[in-house]
């Protein structure tokens, strides 16, 4: 919590994924580490070799990048998409971390551990147990709750009980826990009320200087893929087990006769494979599927559309937090969200007046909205401007960094402090003002 007397000036962040990997967690940490370095802190990152960025695997084991000292292990690349091989790769990464971080100079004055992979917090627990070294956890997804909710494993399975026990140990000893949404905080508090005082809710962000609004008529990516002269609906990012690919597929199928509307899918995941099968069978003549794009293409791919989609299944709204919505807001595009009635994204979209939300399974409602929006360009434009304004007001890195400095107990170089107003939004002011 804020007000700790034991301030830190150097931190080591541990995450399995980091650029050039295009995994969202890696990009998130890249932004965070660079911003903390600019604030004057000594920041290092310990990560794995690229696993997703197959076109760029010849990276250095040690380098200074973005003001951050990056160390990479020699652990295996995650070339296979099989879950078993990914688990093996994650375990090897964990072992390398335990070995490397026995040196105090590598650990720094504070460890920051991500939930990628989910059991990475064990490193913090281990070094706190042995050396009383402090650590914080950034929790993107709550495991094993994700696996239980998706019915991958039974809630009473011994693996779940053991995993929950490990979480209890790790979270109890952590100096602070950072989660991405209020529902996620509420879930952790239900699991252990003693955690309430150490949990910080800090939303994700997008960089409005990196992702700028670009008209499709001036967008080389849109022209290259034949998207400049039609209404384009984009799904960008992982379409995985927690996302509602079924509703999206049914919507696309219902509009398959609309040659003036094109659906573009960029990324991977279980749902993407379903889309790929439907495209290959000829069910979706107006759909295009592309692989993940390099980070420098993101400003062009996100603006090569007229509407972007976000989806989340029922019963997972408090265990994951879709970060893709912030890039959509930065791109100045309307957003259509498929989610249950109680999901926090509905409040975000409603207050920002930047799109519409639909119940899971409401493919017809989504299709009708797409057709309506396609015939109303002025409304498209206004919703997009609202989206960009919402991001700039509340969801930028500049808004998040003071909160991270507070949550991590860092002794800041700046005189900024952070507070929340009654609406729950962050306000930044000079200390003592």
SULTAMO-V882070 format. One record per residue. N is the residue number from 1. RES is the residue in one small letter. SS is DSSP state (hx for helix, st for strand, lp for the rest). OMEGA is omega in degrees with one decimal (* if undefined). Layout:
n	res	ss	omega
N	RES	SS	OMEGA
N	RES	SS	OMEGA
//
This chain:
n	res	ss	omega
1	x	lp	176.7
2	x	lp	178.1
3	x	lp	176.1
4	x	lp	178.0
5	x	lp	-176.9
6	x	lp	-178.1
7	x	lp	177.9
8	x	st	177.0
9	x	lp	179.2
10	x	st	179.5
11	x	st	172.5
12	x	st	-179.7
13	x	st	178.9
14	x	st	177.8
15	x	lp	-177.7
16	x	lp	-175.3
17	x	lp	-177.4
18	x	lp	179.8
19	x	lp	19.5
20	x	lp	173.1
21	x	lp	-179.8
22	x	lp	175.1
23	x	lp	-174.6
24	x	hx	-179.3
25	x	hx	179.2
26	x	hx	178.9
27	x	hx	179.2
28	x	hx	-179.1
29	x	hx	177.3
30	x	hx	178.9
31	x	hx	-176.8
32	x	hx	-177.9
33	x	hx	180.0
34	x	hx	-179.7
35	x	hx	177.9
36	x	hx	177.2
37	x	hx	178.9
38	x	hx	177.2
39	x	lp	176.8
40	x	lp	-179.7
41	x	lp	175.5
42	x	st	-173.1
43	x	st	172.6
44	x	st	179.7
45	x	st	174.3
46	x	st	-171.8
47	x	st	178.1
48	x	lp	173.0
49	x	lp	-177.6
50	x	lp	178.0
51	x	lp	179.9
52	x	lp	-174.8
53	x	lp	-174.1
54	x	lp	-177.8
55	x	lp	-179.2
56	x	lp	-179.1
57	x	lp	-177.3
58	x	lp	-179.0
59	x	lp	-178.9
60	x	lp	177.0
61	x	lp	176.0
62	x	st	178.2
63	x	st	171.0
64	x	st	-176.8
65	x	st	176.8
66	x	lp	-178.8
67	x	lp	-174.7
68	x	st	175.4
69	x	st	-174.8
70	x	st	172.5
71	x	st	178.2
72	x	st	178.6
73	x	lp	176.0
74	x	lp	-177.1
75	x	lp	-171.9
76	x	lp	172.7
77	x	lp	178.6
78	x	lp	-175.7
79	x	lp	-179.2
80	x	lp	176.8
81	x	lp	-177.9
82	x	lp	-177.2
83	x	hx	-178.2
84	x	hx	-179.5
85	x	hx	177.2
86	x	hx	178.0
87	x	hx	178.2
88	x	hx	178.6
89	x	hx	-179.9
90	x	hx	178.4
91	x	hx	177.3
92	x	hx	177.8
93	x	hx	179.1
94	x	hx	-179.8
95	x	hx	178.7
96	x	hx	178.8
97	x	hx	-179.6
98	x	hx	-179.0
99	x	hx	-175.7
100	x	hx	-171.9
101	x	lp	171.8
102	x	lp	178.0
103	x	lp	-175.7
104	x	hx	-178.2
105	x	hx	176.6
106	x	hx	-178.3
107	x	hx	-175.4
108	x	lp	-179.4
109	x	lp	179.1
110	x	lp	177.2
111	x	st	173.3
112	x	st	-174.0
113	x	st	177.7
114	x	st	176.5
115	x	lp	176.3
116	x	lp	2.0
117	x	lp	-170.9
118	x	hx	-175.3
119	x	hx	-177.9
120	x	hx	-179.9
121	x	hx	178.1
122	x	hx	179.6
123	x	hx	177.9
124	x	hx	179.2
125	x	hx	-177.6
126	x	hx	-176.7
127	x	hx	172.1
128	x	hx	179.5
129	x	hx	-175.7
130	x	hx	-171.9
131	x	hx	-175.7
132	x	lp	-179.1
133	x	lp	-176.6
134	x	lp	179.0
135	x	st	174.1
136	x	st	179.1
137	x	st	170.8
138	x	st	-173.2
139	x	st	177.5
140	x	lp	-177.9
141	x	lp	-177.0
142	x	lp	175.3
143	x	lp	6.7
144	x	lp	-176.8
145	x	hx	179.2
146	x	hx	-178.3
147	x	hx	179.3
148	x	hx	-178.5
149	x	hx	179.7
150	x	lp	177.9
151	x	lp	173.3
152	x	lp	-178.8
153	x	lp	-178.6
154	x	lp	-177.4
155	x	lp	-179.5
156	x	lp	179.4
157	x	lp	-177.4
158	x	hx	178.7
159	x	hx	179.1
160	x	hx	-179.2
161	x	hx	179.0
162	x	hx	-179.7
163	x	hx	177.9
164	x	hx	177.8
165	x	hx	177.2
166	x	hx	177.7
167	x	hx	179.9
168	x	hx	180.0
169	x	hx	-176.2
170	x	hx	-176.2
171	x	hx	179.6
172	x	hx	-177.0
173	x	hx	-178.8
174	x	lp	177.5
175	x	lp	177.0
176	x	st	176.4
177	x	st	-179.7
178	x	st	178.2
179	x	st	-170.4
180	x	lp	179.9
181	x	lp	177.1
182	x	hx	177.6
183	x	hx	178.4
184	x	hx	176.6
185	x	hx	-179.1
186	x	hx	178.5
187	x	hx	-179.6
188	x	hx	179.1
189	x	hx	175.8
190	x	hx	179.3
191	x	hx	-178.7
192	x	lp	-176.5
193	x	hx	-179.0
194	x	hx	-177.2
195	x	hx	-169.0
196	x	hx	-173.7
197	x	hx	-174.9
198	x	hx	-177.8
199	x	st	177.8
200	x	st	175.2
201	x	st	178.6
202	x	lp	-177.5
203	x	lp	174.0
204	x	lp	-173.6
205	x	lp	166.5
206	x	lp	-177.3
207	x	lp	-178.8
208	x	lp	175.8
209	x	lp	178.8
210	x	lp	177.8
211	x	lp	-178.4
212	x	lp	176.1
213	x	lp	178.1
214	x	lp	176.9
215	x	lp	-179.7
216	x	hx	-179.2
217	x	hx	-179.8
218	x	hx	-173.8
219	x	lp	-177.3
220	x	hx	-179.8
221	x	hx	178.3
222	x	hx	179.7
223	x	hx	-177.3
224	x	hx	-176.5
225	x	lp	175.4
226	x	lp	-175.6
227	x	lp	-171.9
228	x	lp	-171.8
229	x	lp	176.9
230	x	lp	177.1
231	x	st	-172.4
232	x	st	174.6
233	x	st	-172.8
234	x	st	165.2
235	x	st	-176.3
236	x	st	178.2
237	x	lp	-177.9
238	x	lp	173.1
239	x	lp	-169.0
240	x	lp	-174.8
241	x	lp	-179.5
242	x	lp	-175.5
243	x	lp	-173.9
244	x	lp	-180.0
245	x	hx	-177.8
246	x	hx	179.7
247	x	hx	178.6
248	x	hx	-179.7
249	x	hx	-180.0
250	x	hx	177.7
251	x	hx	-179.5
252	x	hx	178.7
253	x	hx	-177.8
254	x	hx	-179.7
255	x	lp	-176.0
256	x	lp	179.2
257	x	lp	-179.2
258	x	lp	-179.3
259	x	lp	179.3
260	x	lp	178.3
261	x	st	-179.2
262	x	st	177.8
263	x	st	-179.2
264	x	st	178.3
265	x	st	179.0
266	x	st	178.3
267	x	lp	-175.2
268	x	lp	-179.8
269	x	lp	-179.3
270	x	hx	179.1
271	x	hx	178.1
272	x	hx	178.0
273	x	hx	176.3
274	x	hx	177.3
275	x	hx	-179.2
276	x	hx	178.8
277	x	hx	179.7
278	x	hx	177.9
279	x	hx	-178.4
280	x	hx	-179.0
281	x	lp	178.2
282	x	lp	-178.9
283	x	lp	-173.1
284	x	lp	-176.4
285	x	lp	-178.9
286	x	lp	178.7
287	x	st	179.3
288	x	st	178.6
289	x	st	-178.8
290	x	st	177.2
291	x	lp	173.0
292	x	lp	-179.8
293	x	lp	176.0
294	x	lp	-175.0
295	x	hx	-176.3
296	x	hx	177.6
297	x	hx	-175.8
298	x	hx	179.3
299	x	hx	-179.0
300	x	hx	178.9
301	x	hx	-179.0
302	x	lp	179.5
303	x	lp	178.9
304	x	lp	-176.5
305	x	lp	175.8
306	x	lp	179.5
307	x	st	177.0
308	x	st	-178.1
309	x	st	169.5
310	x	st	180.0
311	x	st	177.1
312	x	lp	-178.0
313	x	lp	173.4
314	x	lp	173.0
315	x	lp	175.9
316	x	lp	-174.9
317	x	lp	178.5
318	x	lp	-179.8
319	x	lp	173.1
320	x	lp	178.7
321	x	lp	-177.4
322	x	lp	-178.7
323	x	lp	-176.8
324	x	hx	-176.3
325	x	hx	-176.6
326	x	hx	174.4
327	x	hx	177.4
328	x	hx	178.4
329	x	hx	-179.4
330	x	hx	-178.4
331	x	lp	-179.7
332	x	lp	177.9
333	x	lp	174.2
334	x	st	-179.6
335	x	st	172.7
336	x	st	-175.3
337	x	st	174.7
338	x	st	-175.5
339	x	lp	176.9
340	x	lp	-174.9
341	x	lp	-174.3
342	x	lp	-178.1
343	x	lp	-175.9
344	x	hx	179.3
345	x	hx	178.7
346	x	hx	178.2
347	x	hx	-179.7
348	x	hx	-178.4
349	x	hx	-179.5
350	x	hx	-179.2
351	x	hx	179.3
352	x	hx	-177.9
353	x	lp	-173.7
354	x	lp	179.1
355	x	st	-177.7
356	x	st	179.4
357	x	st	-175.7
358	x	st	177.2
359	x	lp	173.8
360	x	lp	-178.5
361	x	lp	-178.4
362	x	lp	-179.5
363	x	hx	-179.8
364	x	hx	178.7
365	x	hx	178.4
366	x	hx	179.8
367	x	hx	178.7
368	x	hx	179.7
369	x	hx	179.1
370	x	hx	179.8
371	x	hx	179.4
372	x	hx	-178.7
373	x	hx	179.7
374	x	hx	-178.9
375	x	lp	-178.9
376	x	lp	-179.4
377	x	hx	179.4
378	x	hx	178.9
379	x	hx	174.5
380	x	hx	-175.7
381	x	hx	-178.4
382	x	hx	178.0
383	x	hx	178.0
384	x	hx	178.6
385	x	hx	176.7
386	x	hx	-179.5
387	x	hx	-179.6
388	x	hx	179.9
389	x	hx	178.8
390	x	hx	178.6
391	x	hx	-175.8
392	x	hx	-179.0
393	x	hx	-168.0
394	x	hx	-168.7
395	x	lp	175.1
396	x	lp	178.5
397	x	hx	178.5
398	x	hx	178.0
399	x	hx	-174.5
400	x	hx	-172.0
401	x	hx	177.2
402	x	hx	178.8
403	x	hx	176.6
404	x	hx	178.2
405	x	hx	178.2
406	x	hx	-176.1
407	x	hx	-177.6
408	x	lp	178.5
409	x	lp	-177.4
410	x	st	176.5
411	x	lp	-170.8
412	x	lp	174.5
413	x	lp	-178.9
414	x	lp	-179.8
415	x	lp	-177.5
416	x	st	170.9
417	x	st	-172.5
418	x	st	175.4
419	x	st	174.8
420	x	st	175.4
421	x	lp	-177.0
422	x	lp	179.3
423	x	lp	178.6
424	x	lp	179.8
425	x	lp	-177.4
426	x	st	173.2
427	x	st	-178.5
428	x	st	179.1
429	x	st	175.7
430	x	st	176.7
431	x	lp	178.3
432	x	lp	-179.3
433	x	lp	*
//
